Amino acid sequence: MFENLTERLGQALKNLRGQARLTDDNIKEALREVRMALLEADVALPVVKEFVDRVRERAVGQDILQSMTPGQALIRVVRDELVAVMGEHSAGLELNVAPPAVILLAGLQGSGKTTTAAKLARWIREQLKKKVLVVSVDVYRPAAIAQLETLAGEVGVGFFPCRTDQDPVAVATAAVDHARKQFIDVVIVDTAGRLHLDVEMMDEARRLHAALHPVETLFVVDSMTGQDAANTAKAFHDALALTGVILTKTDGDARGGAALSLRHITGKPIKFLGVGEKTAALEVFHPERIASRILGMGDILSLIEEAERNVDRNEAEKLARKLKQGKGFDLEDFRAQLQQMRNMGGVASLLDKLPGMSGIPQASRDQVNDRQFIHMEAIINSMTSQERRFPAIIKASRTRRIAAGAGVQVQEINRMLKQFEQMQRMMKQMSKGGMNKLMRSFKGKLPF
C-alpha cells in the first residue's frame, strides 16, 4: 500500500536530511517534488494545493527556524500535515444505541461491498463482542445474496434470507424486526450497487435510510479508483448523509490518492481499510499510523495489534524457549513461522508495517510474495519428520523425492533450503539480542 507515494516522498525529502539549515531554494525544490509525488499518487488537485501551502507556511515559520535539525523538522511537518489531511484521529463505529444498531453499507457494484459486509461483521463480533446479523437487499442479483449467506457462515454471524421478488425496504425492516426479537446487537444491511451512480439506486438508498434510521451509513469504495473514489463518495453524500467511508482493495493500491483525498472532499472520516481478500483483512483506519507508513517509518502499533490477534502465543513462547536454550531452528519451526505470517495477512502486509522497508528496492520487494511462501510450505510438507528436524540429511535422492511430492523442480528445493539457512542465521542472531545488527545486515535486500 502507498509504495509509489512512499518512494517519491522519500526521495523528495531525502536530500533535506542532515542539512544544517533550510533555505528558500531547498524548501521550494522539496515542495515541488512533494507536489509531483502527490499528483502522481492521484491525489485530488485541491487537496494537493492546500497540503503544499500548509507545509510551506509552516516551513518558513517558527516550526522550522527554531529547530536544531531543520531537515528532520520539515519531515515532521509533512507527517503532521498528512495526518491532518486524513483526519486527526481514528473514527470508531457509533453503536451506543438501543439494539439492534443498524449499519447501512452502500457503494458501486464491484467495490467489494458484500465481502466488506462480512469482514465488518467479523470485526464487530470479535473485537466488540456483539451478536451480528447480516442481510442483503440486493434483490436484483441472487449471486450477491448467496455470497453473503456463505460468508456469514464463514465468519460465524447470522444471515437473514430474502427472495428476489421482495421489496428491499420490506426485507431490511423484517431483518431488523427479527434481530430485535432475537436480541441481536447489530444488523448490517448490504445494499444494491450499480456500475455508476444513478437515480434508481439513490432513491432506493434514501428509502432504506428513511425506514431504518441507521446509526452508521458507510460508503464502500475501491481505493484503486484514486481521486474518483472521493468524487463518487461526495456525490453519494450529497444525496444521502454518510457517517464514514470504508476503503477497499488497499493492498493492491500503490498510489494512495483515495486515502489522501476522501476526508478533504467529503468531510467524512475513513473508518476502515480492506487490506486483502480474507474475511480477517479489515483494519481500523488510523491517520497517524498511515502517515508514518507513507513516509517509510513503519507502523509498529498495528503490527503488534495484528500479532496479538493472530499469532499463537503458545507457539511463539515455545519457539522463544527453544532458541534461548540453544536448540536449533529447524524446518518444523520454519513452517510454523510461515503459517503465522499467513495468519497476519501475508508478507506484503508485514513489510508495509516494518520501519525501514522503504529503503529496500521495489524490485526486491516484488520478488517476495505469498505464493512463494505457499510453495515453501508445500515443500516442507513433502518431507519426512526426520528431514524437517535434521535438514542436513537432505541430499540429492531425498531432494528428488521431495520435489516430486511437492510438484516443483529440484532447483526450487535447493533454493528453499538456502533461504532456510539464512533464516537459521537470523534466528541465531535474534536469540543473542542482535536485532539492530540483524536489520543492518539486510543491506537493502530482503532475506528471502
C-alpha positions as CSV (number, residue, x, y, z in Angstrom):
1,M,0.0,0.0,0.0
2,F,1.3,3.5,-1.0
3,E,4.5,2.1,-2.4
4,N,4.8,4.7,-5.2
5,L,3.9,7.6,-2.9
6,T,6.4,6.4,-0.2
7,E,9.2,6.1,-2.8
8,R,8.6,9.5,-4.3
9,L,8.1,11.4,-1.0
10,G,11.1,9.6,0.4
11,Q,13.2,10.8,-2.5
12,A,11.9,14.3,-2.2
13,L,12.8,14.6,1.5
14,K,16.0,12.6,1.4
15,N,18.1,15.5,0.4
16,L,17.0,17.6,3.4
17,R,18.1,15.1,6.0
18,G,21.2,16.3,7.9
19,Q,21.3,19.7,6.3
20,A,22.4,22.5,8.7
21,R,19.7,24.9,7.6
22,L,16.8,25.3,5.2
23,T,16.8,27.9,2.5
24,D,14.1,29.3,0.2
25,D,15.7,27.3,-2.6
26,N,15.8,23.9,-1.0
27,I,12.4,24.3,0.6
28,K,11.0,25.3,-2.9
29,E,12.7,22.3,-4.5
30,A,11.5,19.8,-1.9
31,L,7.9,21.1,-2.1
32,R,8.0,20.9,-5.9
33,E,8.9,17.2,-5.5
34,V,6.2,16.7,-2.8
35,R,3.6,18.2,-5.1
36,M,4.6,15.9,-8.0
37,A,4.6,12.9,-5.7
38,L,1.0,13.7,-4.6
39,L,-0.2,14.3,-8.1
40,E,1.3,11.1,-9.4
41,A,-0.4,9.3,-6.5
42,D,-3.7,10.6,-8.0
43,V,-4.5,12.9,-5.0
44,A,-7.2,15.4,-5.9
45,L,-5.7,18.8,-7.0
46,P,-7.4,20.9,-4.3
47,V,-6.0,18.6,-1.7
48,V,-2.5,18.8,-3.1
49,K,-2.7,22.6,-3.3
50,E,-3.9,23.1,0.3
51,F,-1.4,20.5,1.6
52,V,1.6,22.1,-0.1
53,D,0.5,25.6,1.0
54,R,0.2,24.5,4.6
55,V,3.6,22.8,4.6
56,R,5.2,25.9,3.0
57,E,3.6,28.1,5.6
58,R,5.0,26.1,8.5
59,A,8.3,25.6,6.8
60,V,9.0,29.3,6.7
61,G,7.6,29.8,10.2
62,Q,8.9,29.2,13.7
63,D,8.3,25.4,13.4
64,I,11.4,25.1,11.3
65,L,13.5,28.2,12.1
66,Q,13.8,27.3,15.8
67,S,14.6,23.6,15.1
68,M,18.0,22.1,15.8
69,T,17.6,19.8,12.8
70,P,15.6,21.7,10.2
71,G,15.6,18.8,7.6
72,Q,14.1,16.4,10.1
73,A,11.7,19.1,11.3
74,L,10.4,19.5,7.7
75,I,9.8,15.8,7.5
76,R,7.8,16.0,10.8
77,V,5.8,18.9,9.3
78,V,4.9,16.8,6.3
79,R,3.9,13.9,8.5
80,D,1.7,16.2,10.6
81,E,0.0,17.6,7.6
82,L,-0.6,14.1,6.1
83,V,-2.4,13.3,9.4
84,A,-4.4,16.5,9.2
85,V,-5.5,15.7,5.6
86,M,-6.7,12.2,6.5
87,G,-8.3,13.2,9.9
88,E,-6.6,13.8,13.2
89,H,-7.8,10.6,14.9
90,S,-9.4,7.3,14.0
91,A,-13.2,7.4,13.9
92,G,-14.9,4.4,15.5
93,L,-18.4,3.0,15.0
94,E,-21.2,4.7,16.9
95,L,-23.1,1.7,18.2
96,N,-24.3,3.1,21.5
97,V,-28.0,2.9,20.8
98,A,-30.8,0.6,21.8
99,P,-30.2,-2.6,19.9
100,P,-30.3,-3.5,17.2
101,A,-27.9,-0.8,15.8
102,V,-28.3,-0.7,12.0
103,I,-25.3,-0.2,9.7
104,L,-26.2,0.6,6.1
105,L,-23.5,-0.2,3.5
106,A,-23.7,1.5,0.1
107,G,-21.4,1.6,-2.9
108,L,-21.0,0.9,-6.5
109,Q,-21.0,-2.6,-8.0
110,G,-17.6,-4.1,-7.8
111,S,-16.3,-2.1,-4.9
112,G,-16.2,-5.2,-2.6
113,K,-19.3,-4.2,-0.6
114,T,-20.6,-7.8,0.1
115,T,-17.2,-9.0,1.2
116,T,-16.8,-5.9,3.3
117,A,-20.2,-6.6,5.0
118,A,-18.8,-10.0,6.1
119,K,-15.4,-8.5,7.2
120,L,-17.2,-5.8,9.2
121,A,-19.5,-8.4,10.8
122,R,-16.5,-10.5,11.8
123,W,-14.7,-7.5,13.2
124,I,-17.7,-6.4,15.3
125,R,-18.2,-10.0,16.6
126,E,-14.5,-10.5,17.5
127,Q,-13.5,-7.0,18.6
128,L,-16.7,-5.6,20.2
129,K,-18.1,-9.0,21.3
130,K,-21.5,-8.2,19.8
131,K,-24.1,-10.5,18.1
132,V,-24.4,-9.6,14.4
133,L,-26.9,-10.3,11.7
134,V,-26.2,-9.6,8.0
135,V,-28.8,-9.1,5.3
136,S,-28.5,-8.5,1.6
137,V,-31.2,-6.3,0.0
138,D,-29.6,-6.6,-3.5
139,V,-32.7,-8.4,-4.8
140,Y,-31.5,-7.8,-8.4
141,R,-28.5,-10.2,-8.0
142,P,-29.2,-13.6,-6.5
143,A,-25.5,-14.3,-6.5
144,A,-24.9,-11.5,-4.1
145,I,-27.4,-12.9,-1.7
146,A,-25.9,-16.3,-1.9
147,Q,-22.4,-14.9,-1.5
148,L,-23.3,-13.1,1.7
149,E,-25.0,-16.2,3.1
150,T,-21.8,-18.2,2.5
151,L,-19.6,-15.5,4.0
152,A,-21.9,-15.2,7.1
153,G,-21.5,-18.9,7.8
154,E,-17.7,-18.5,7.4
155,V,-17.4,-15.6,9.9
156,G,-19.9,-17.0,12.4
157,V,-22.7,-14.4,12.2
158,G,-26.4,-14.6,11.5
159,F,-27.9,-14.3,8.0
160,F,-31.4,-13.1,7.2
161,P,-32.7,-14.7,3.9
162,C,-34.6,-12.9,1.2
163,R,-36.1,-13.6,-2.3
164,T,-35.6,-11.7,-5.5
165,D,-39.3,-10.9,-5.7
166,Q,-39.3,-9.0,-2.4
167,D,-39.1,-5.2,-1.9
168,P,-35.6,-4.2,-0.5
169,V,-37.1,-2.0,2.2
170,A,-39.5,-4.7,3.3
171,V,-36.6,-7.2,3.6
172,A,-34.5,-4.8,5.6
173,T,-37.2,-3.9,8.1
174,A,-38.1,-7.6,8.5
175,A,-34.4,-8.3,9.3
176,V,-34.3,-5.5,11.9
177,D,-37.5,-6.8,13.5
178,H,-36.1,-10.3,13.6
179,A,-32.9,-9.0,15.2
180,R,-34.9,-7.2,17.8
181,K,-36.8,-10.3,18.8
182,Q,-33.6,-12.4,18.8
183,F,-31.7,-9.9,21.0
184,I,-29.1,-9.3,18.2
185,D,-26.9,-6.3,18.8
186,V,-26.1,-5.1,15.2
187,V,-27.7,-5.5,11.8
188,I,-25.5,-4.9,8.7
189,V,-27.5,-4.1,5.6
190,D,-25.8,-4.8,2.2
191,T,-27.5,-2.6,-0.4
192,A,-27.6,-3.0,-4.2
193,G,-24.9,-1.3,-6.3
194,R,-24.7,-0.1,-9.8
195,L,-21.9,0.3,-12.3
196,H,-22.3,4.1,-11.8
197,L,-24.4,6.5,-9.7
198,D,-28.0,6.7,-10.9
199,V,-31.4,7.9,-9.8
200,E,-32.8,4.5,-9.2
201,M,-30.0,3.5,-6.8
202,M,-30.2,6.8,-4.9
203,D,-33.9,6.6,-4.5
204,E,-33.7,3.1,-3.1
205,A,-30.9,4.2,-0.7
206,R,-33.0,7.1,0.5
207,R,-36.0,4.8,1.1
208,L,-33.8,2.4,3.1
209,H,-32.3,5.2,5.1
210,A,-35.7,6.7,6.0
211,A,-37.1,3.3,7.0
212,L,-34.1,2.0,9.0
213,H,-32.7,5.1,10.6
214,P,-29.2,3.6,10.6
215,V,-26.6,4.7,13.2
216,E,-23.9,4.3,10.6
217,T,-24.2,4.9,6.8
218,L,-20.9,3.8,5.3
219,F,-19.8,4.2,1.8
220,V,-17.7,1.3,0.5
221,V,-15.3,2.4,-2.3
222,D,-12.5,0.9,-4.2
223,S,-9.2,2.7,-3.4
224,M,-7.7,1.9,-6.8
225,T,-10.1,4.4,-8.4
226,G,-7.9,7.1,-6.9
227,Q,-9.5,10.6,-6.6
228,D,-12.6,9.3,-8.4
229,A,-13.3,7.4,-5.2
230,A,-13.5,10.7,-3.3
231,N,-15.7,12.3,-6.1
232,T,-18.1,9.3,-6.1
233,A,-18.3,9.4,-2.2
234,K,-19.1,13.1,-2.3
235,A,-21.8,12.6,-4.9
236,F,-23.4,9.9,-2.7
237,H,-23.0,12.0,0.4
238,D,-24.8,15.0,-1.3
239,A,-27.8,12.7,-1.8
240,L,-27.6,10.7,1.5
241,A,-25.8,11.7,4.7
242,L,-22.8,9.5,5.2
243,T,-21.1,8.8,8.5
244,G,-17.9,7.4,7.1
245,V,-16.1,5.5,4.4
246,I,-14.6,2.0,4.1
247,L,-11.7,2.0,1.6
248,T,-11.3,-1.4,0.0
249,K,-8.6,-3.2,-2.0
250,T,-5.9,-1.0,-0.5
251,D,-3.4,-4.0,-0.7
252,G,-3.5,-3.5,-4.4
253,D,-3.3,0.3,-4.4
254,A,0.3,1.5,-4.7
255,R,-0.7,5.2,-5.1
256,G,-2.8,6.1,-2.1
257,G,-4.7,9.0,-3.8
258,A,-8.1,7.9,-2.4
259,A,-6.9,7.8,1.2
260,L,-5.5,11.3,1.0
261,S,-8.4,12.8,-0.9
262,L,-11.5,11.3,0.8
263,R,-11.6,13.2,4.1
264,H,-10.9,16.6,2.4
265,I,-13.5,16.2,-0.3
266,T,-16.3,14.5,1.6
267,G,-15.7,15.8,5.1
268,K,-16.3,12.3,6.3
269,P,-13.8,10.0,8.0
270,I,-12.3,6.8,6.6
271,K,-13.2,4.3,9.2
272,F,-11.8,1.0,7.9
273,L,-9.3,-0.3,5.3
274,G,-9.9,-3.5,3.4
275,V,-6.3,-5.0,3.1
276,G,-6.9,-8.3,1.5
277,E,-9.4,-10.9,0.3
278,K,-9.7,-12.9,3.5
279,T,-12.5,-12.0,6.0
280,A,-10.0,-11.0,8.6
281,A,-8.4,-8.5,6.3
282,L,-10.0,-5.4,7.7
283,E,-8.1,-2.7,9.6
284,V,-9.2,0.3,11.6
285,F,-8.0,3.4,9.8
286,H,-5.5,5.3,12.0
287,P,-4.4,8.5,10.2
288,E,-1.3,8.9,12.2
289,R,-0.2,5.4,11.5
290,I,-0.9,5.6,7.8
291,A,1.1,8.9,7.6
292,S,4.0,7.0,9.2
293,R,3.7,4.2,6.7
294,I,3.6,6.7,3.8
295,L,6.9,8.3,5.0
296,G,8.6,4.8,5.4
297,M,8.5,5.0,9.2
298,G,6.5,1.8,9.6
299,D,3.5,1.0,11.8
300,I,4.7,-1.0,14.7
301,L,1.5,-0.4,16.7
302,S,-0.7,-2.0,14.0
303,L,1.9,-4.8,13.7
304,I,1.7,-5.5,17.4
305,E,-2.1,-5.5,17.4
306,E,-2.1,-7.8,14.4
307,A,0.2,-10.2,16.2
308,E,-1.9,-10.1,19.4
309,R,-5.0,-11.1,17.3
310,N,-3.5,-13.7,15.1
311,V,-0.2,-15.1,16.5
312,D,-0.4,-18.3,18.5
313,R,1.1,-17.2,21.8
314,N,1.9,-20.7,23.0
315,E,3.8,-21.5,19.8
316,A,5.7,-18.2,19.9
317,E,6.7,-18.8,23.6
318,K,7.7,-22.4,22.7
319,L,10.0,-21.2,19.9
320,A,11.5,-18.5,22.1
321,R,12.3,-21.0,24.8
322,K,13.8,-23.3,22.3
323,L,16.1,-20.7,20.9
324,K,17.1,-19.4,24.3
325,Q,18.1,-22.9,25.3
326,G,20.4,-23.0,22.2
327,K,18.4,-25.6,20.3
328,G,18.4,-25.2,16.6
329,F,15.8,-23.6,14.4
330,D,14.5,-26.4,12.2
331,L,12.1,-26.8,9.3
332,E,9.2,-27.6,11.6
333,D,9.8,-24.1,13.2
334,F,10.2,-22.6,9.7
335,R,6.8,-24.0,8.6
336,A,5.1,-22.7,11.8
337,Q,6.5,-19.2,11.1
338,L,5.2,-19.3,7.5
339,Q,1.8,-20.2,8.8
340,Q,1.9,-17.4,11.4
341,M,2.9,-14.9,8.7
342,R,-0.1,-16.0,6.6
343,N,-2.4,-15.5,9.6
344,M,-1.1,-12.0,9.9
345,G,-2.1,-11.0,6.3
346,G,0.9,-12.2,4.4
347,V,4.3,-10.9,3.7
348,A,3.2,-7.7,1.9
349,S,1.2,-6.6,4.9
350,L,4.1,-7.2,7.2
351,L,6.6,-5.4,5.1
352,D,4.2,-2.4,4.8
353,K,4.3,-2.0,8.6
354,L,8.0,-2.6,9.3
355,P,10.2,0.6,9.7
356,G,12.9,1.0,7.1
357,M,11.4,-1.3,4.5
358,S,11.0,1.7,2.1
359,G,14.8,1.6,1.8
360,I,14.6,-1.8,0.2
361,P,14.3,-1.6,-3.6
362,Q,10.9,-2.3,-5.1
363,A,12.3,-5.0,-7.3
364,S,13.5,-6.9,-4.2
365,R,10.1,-6.4,-2.6
366,D,8.3,-7.7,-5.7
367,Q,10.3,-10.9,-5.6
368,V,8.8,-11.8,-2.2
369,N,5.1,-12.8,-2.4
370,D,2.7,-15.0,-0.6
371,R,2.7,-17.6,-3.4
372,Q,6.4,-18.2,-2.8
373,F,5.7,-19.0,0.8
374,I,2.8,-21.3,-0.1
375,H,5.3,-23.2,-2.3
376,M,7.8,-23.3,0.6
377,E,5.1,-24.8,2.9
378,A,4.2,-27.4,0.3
379,I,7.9,-28.4,0.1
380,I,8.2,-28.8,3.8
381,N,5.0,-30.8,4.0
382,S,6.5,-33.3,1.5
383,M,9.4,-34.0,3.8
384,T,9.6,-36.7,6.5
385,S,9.5,-35.7,10.1
386,Q,13.2,-36.6,10.4
387,E,14.1,-34.4,7.4
388,R,12.2,-31.5,8.9
389,R,14.1,-31.8,12.2
390,F,17.5,-32.5,10.6
391,P,17.7,-30.7,7.3
392,A,21.4,-31.5,6.8
393,I,20.5,-35.1,5.8
394,I,18.6,-33.9,2.7
395,K,20.8,-34.9,-0.2
396,A,20.3,-35.5,-3.9
397,S,18.0,-38.6,-3.7
398,R,15.8,-37.1,-1.0
399,T,15.7,-33.8,-2.9
400,R,14.3,-35.5,-6.0
401,R,11.6,-37.3,-3.9
402,I,10.6,-34.1,-2.1
403,A,10.4,-32.2,-5.4
404,A,8.1,-34.9,-6.9
405,G,5.9,-34.9,-3.8
406,A,5.6,-31.1,-3.8
407,G,5.2,-30.8,-7.6
408,V,8.2,-28.5,-8.0
409,Q,11.6,-28.5,-9.6
410,V,14.7,-29.8,-7.7
411,Q,16.2,-26.3,-8.1
412,E,13.3,-24.9,-6.0
413,I,14.0,-27.3,-3.2
414,N,17.7,-26.2,-3.2
415,R,16.7,-22.5,-3.2
416,M,14.3,-23.0,-0.3
417,L,16.9,-24.8,1.7
418,K,19.3,-22.0,1.1
419,Q,16.7,-19.5,2.3
420,F,16.1,-21.6,5.3
421,E,19.8,-21.5,6.2
422,Q,19.6,-17.7,6.0
423,M,16.6,-17.8,8.4
424,Q,18.6,-20.0,10.7
425,R,21.3,-17.5,10.9
426,M,18.8,-14.7,11.5
427,M,17.2,-16.6,14.4
428,K,20.6,-17.2,15.9
429,Q,21.3,-13.5,15.9
430,M,17.9,-12.7,17.3
431,S,18.4,-15.2,20.1
432,K,21.5,-13.3,21.1
433,G,19.7,-9.9,21.1
434,G,21.2,-8.8,17.9
435,M,18.1,-7.2,16.3
436,N,19.9,-4.0,15.3
437,K,22.8,-5.9,13.8
438,L,20.2,-8.1,12.0
439,M,18.5,-5.2,10.4
440,R,21.8,-3.7,9.3
441,S,22.8,-7.0,7.7
442,F,19.9,-6.7,5.2
443,K,21.9,-4.0,3.3
444,G,19.0,-3.1,1.1
445,K,17.9,-6.6,0.4
446,L,15.3,-9.0,1.8
447,P,16.4,-12.2,3.5
448,F,14.4,-14.5,1.1
